[in-house]
Amino acid sequence: MNTHQAKSRKTTHWNAFLFSEVKAMNSARAPDEPHVKATQVVCDIAEKWNTISQQEKTDTTEGLMEDLEDHRNNKDLASHNVPINAFHDICTTLDSVTQMLATISARTRCHTALITVRGDLDHYNRPYIYLSDDRVGDFFQLALKETPSNFATCLEGYCTSGITGIISNYKQSFLQLKSKISALILEKLCEAAQVPVLRMYYVNFNENITAHYGVILDNWPLKKFANPGDIGSMVEVKIMYNVFMMGTTKFCKLTTTEWEDWDQNRFNETLECSSHDDADEDRNTDANIDPFLLSISQPGHTESQSVATTRKAAPIQRKQGHEQVEGGVMHVISGITGMEGNEVTITKKLRKTRSDKGKKQGLR
């Protein structure tokens, strides 16, 4: 397989000796005198090289070969201090790389896109674009809704703006704060529950936390009760962290009596909701039955009872969300209260919808 990777010359004892002699000559010259080049003095240095023995050559250049290798690496990887040098280096390198990519595309039929932009406003290079064929350019139009030139211009603006570090620092600090407040909430929950709690539940808090550990949450600061990881505002996450640190928002452990009353109130509320749903279903079922069939199937009923569709069910009286108990303790059926009595939207997993909901039912 042919390779097109440029290879540097191997470091030899002669190269190291030549490099050392030229460096010594330039160090001895005055600051205002121009430096000599290796090509100018190579003959004189070669004569000196040929007069010494092989063992002396090895001993003399033993430590110089590493210096020469470091010098070559610095020359290849060091940043240019003069913009014009960077300009010529970029142009020469891109021409070479483009020829290599064109050869590979012709030989292997691969598709290539190369976009190079400057990273410093002091540099002179324009955005450079190489596309191996038209299909690559069509992809930019279909996927990004941009031409390759417009995309390169936007990329150059981003790379020269210097906002990368700012964005990275903001995201990193935001994620760290979310992780910190999540760990703090779990720690406070374990302290209130007085037993190890594996995780904090933000969905179905009543069933997973209050019903199991007898713990409620007071003075939640936000309108919605949600996982800190799902909150997209840095301000709201900071508010959550501060109120938990100051103890304004805290978990409270219910006494045995309070826990039993809370569980009974929750049971009553669930039972009433179930009764209300059954009543709605009965009215929907009766509304789908022909009144004439009802009158035939129920001949013994009075006139007020024969037309079931005109009768409305009595409204069900639900209990309040809070209930006063002995000792002045206010029980919260939801297990969560907001600051200053504000309502908190709680995420609750809905029950599975019946498969026959909305379908006509037969006579009962």
Secondary structure, DSSP 8 states (H G I E B T S, - for coil): ------------HHHHHHHHHHHHHHHHS-TTS----HHHHHHHHHHHHHHS-HHHHHHHHTTHHHHHHHHHHHHHHS--SSHHHHHHHHHHHHHHHHHHHHHHHHHH----EEEE--SSTT-----EEEESSHHHHHHIIIIISS-HHHHHHHHHHHHHHT-HHHHHHHHHHHHHHHHHHHHHHHHHHHHHHTS--S---SSSHIIIIIHHH-EEEEEE-SSEE--GGG---HHHHHHHHHHHHHTSSEEEE--HHHHHHHHHHHHHHHHHHHHHHHHHHHHHHHHTS-HHHHHHH-TTS-HHHH-GGG----------SEEE-TTS-EEETTSEEEGGG---EE--------TTTTS-----
